[in-house]
Amino acid sequence: SDGRDDLNISTEKSLYKKINEDETLFLRSVEKSKGSLEELVRFLKETGDLTDDLSLIKVHYLEEEPDLDI
């Protein structure tokens, strides 16, 4: 999921939920967090209320091979 429709961006005064329709909002938040899952969650919560569960996984690679003595 791109997370687009999992964020309620309505104001506190609104009687109705306003679901995010910007498909780039989640990806921009990922870029802004610079790989930090904690920052990503913070950015998303600053933007609106989560309307579904949030599952994230971080994948990265080692630039140098580890020295393994086998």
C-alpha positions as CSV (number, residue, x, y, z in Angstrom):
1,S,0.0,0.0,0.0
2,D,1.1,3.6,-0.6
3,G,-0.5,4.6,2.6
4,R,-2.5,7.2,0.8
5,D,-6.0,6.2,2.0
6,D,-4.9,5.3,5.5
7,L,-4.6,8.9,6.8
8,N,-7.5,11.1,8.0
9,I,-6.5,14.7,7.3
10,S,-9.6,16.4,8.4
11,T,-9.5,19.2,10.9
12,E,-10.6,18.8,14.5
13,K,-13.7,21.0,13.8
14,S,-14.8,18.8,10.9
15,L,-17.7,16.4,11.5
16,Y,-16.5,14.2,8.6
17,K,-13.4,12.3,7.9
18,K,-11.3,13.6,5.0
19,I,-9.2,10.8,3.6
20,N,-5.9,11.7,2.0
21,E,-6.0,11.5,-1.8
22,D,-2.4,12.6,-2.5
23,E,-0.6,9.4,-3.5
24,T,2.8,11.2,-3.1
25,L,2.3,12.2,0.5
26,F,3.5,8.9,2.0
27,L,6.5,8.7,-0.3
28,R,7.4,12.3,0.5
29,S,7.2,11.5,4.2
30,V,9.5,8.5,3.6
31,E,12.1,10.8,1.9
32,K,11.8,13.4,4.6
33,S,12.4,10.8,7.3
34,K,15.8,9.9,5.7
35,G,15.3,6.2,6.6
36,S,14.3,6.7,10.2
37,L,11.1,4.7,10.9
38,E,10.5,6.7,14.1
39,E,10.7,10.0,12.1
40,L,8.4,8.6,9.4
41,V,5.7,7.7,12.0
42,R,6.1,11.1,13.6
43,F,5.7,12.9,10.2
44,L,2.6,10.8,9.4
45,K,1.0,11.5,12.8
46,E,1.7,15.3,12.3
47,T,-0.1,15.1,9.0
48,G,-3.2,13.3,10.2
49,D,-4.7,10.4,12.1
50,L,-4.0,6.9,11.0
51,T,-7.2,5.1,10.0
52,D,-5.6,1.6,9.7
53,D,-2.7,-0.3,11.1
54,L,0.8,0.8,10.1
55,S,3.3,-1.8,9.2
56,L,6.7,-0.7,8.1
57,I,9.9,-2.6,7.2
58,K,13.3,-1.1,6.6
59,V,15.7,-2.7,4.1
60,H,19.2,-1.6,3.7
61,Y,22.5,-3.1,2.5
62,L,26.1,-3.1,3.8
63,E,28.4,-1.2,1.6
64,E,31.3,-3.4,2.5
65,E,31.3,-7.2,2.8
66,P,31.8,-8.4,6.3
67,D,35.0,-10.2,7.0
68,L,33.9,-13.8,7.8
69,D,36.3,-16.5,8.8
70,I,34.6,-19.7,7.9
